[in-house]
Amino acid sequence: MADKIDAILSLRPNANFGSRDDEIFWEDERPIPTDAEITAEIERLNTLAEEEKINAEARKASGKQKLLDLGLTEEEVKALIGV
């Protein structure tokens, strides 16, 4: 799950800043992202992570089915990929 730091780094790659107790100490030439920008970026990063998780599960299921289609048994597939 993305947090405020992840969002800032996504919005301002290589930004020069620090944080302590959820307070940001901005030392970069570029303007600090607004709270709204940070919140939106956290949501975007979390959505991307969830989509990747779903896609990974779909790829795994697809690979399993291809192995089954080649004639492997469920037990053989499970031994190979743990599914």
C-alpha positions in Angstrom: 0.0 0.0 0.0 1.4 3.3 -1.1 2.0 6.1 1.4 2.7 9.8 1.4 6.5 9.3 0.7 5.8 6.9 -2.2 3.4 9.5 -3.7 5.9 12.4 -3.4 8.7 10.3 -4.9 6.4 9.3 -7.8 5.3 12.9 -8.4 8.8 14.5 -7.9 11.4 11.8 -8.7 14.8 12.5 -7.0 13.2 15.2 -4.8 15.3 16.5 -2.0 13.2 16.2 1.2 13.0 14.5 4.6 10.2 13.4 6.8 9.7 12.9 10.5 6.4 12.0 12.3 4.5 12.5 9.0 5.9 16.0 8.6 7.7 16.7 5.3 10.8 18.9 5.3 11.1 20.2 1.7 14.5 21.1 0.4 13.9 20.9 -3.3 13.8 23.6 -6.0 10.5 22.2 -7.3 7.3 23.1 -5.4 6.1 20.5 -2.9 3.0 18.6 -4.2 -0.3 19.7 -2.7 -2.2 17.5 -0.3 -4.7 16.9 -3.1 -2.0 15.8 -5.5 -0.5 13.5 -2.9 -3.9 11.9 -2.1 -4.7 11.4 -5.8 -1.2 9.9 -6.4 -1.6 7.5 -3.4 -4.9 6.3 -4.9 -3.3 5.9 -8.4 -0.4 4.0 -7.0 -2.7 1.7 -5.0 -4.9 1.1 -8.0 -1.8 0.2 -10.1 -0.6 -2.2 -7.4 -4.0 -3.9 -7.3 -4.2 -4.2 -11.1 -0.7 -5.7 -11.1 -1.8 -8.2 -8.5 -4.8 -9.2 -10.5 -2.7 -9.4 -13.7 -0.1 -11.6 -12.0 -2.9 -14.0 -10.8 -4.3 -14.1 -14.3 -0.9 -14.9 -15.8 -0.4 -17.7 -13.3 -3.7 -19.2 -14.1 -3.0 -18.9 -17.8 0.3 -20.6 -17.4 -1.2 -23.4 -15.3 -3.9 -24.0 -18.0 -1.2 -24.1 -20.7 0.7 -26.8 -18.8 -2.5 -28.8 -18.3 -3.3 -28.4 -22.0 0.2 -29.9 -22.7 -0.9 -33.0 -20.8 0.6 -32.5 -17.4 -1.5 -33.6 -14.5 -2.7 -31.3 -11.7 -0.1 -32.9 -9.4 2.7 -32.2 -11.8 1.6 -28.7 -12.3 1.4 -28.2 -8.6 4.9 -29.6 -8.1 6.2 -27.2 -10.8 4.5 -24.0 -9.8 2.9 -24.6 -6.5 -0.7 -24.0 -7.7 
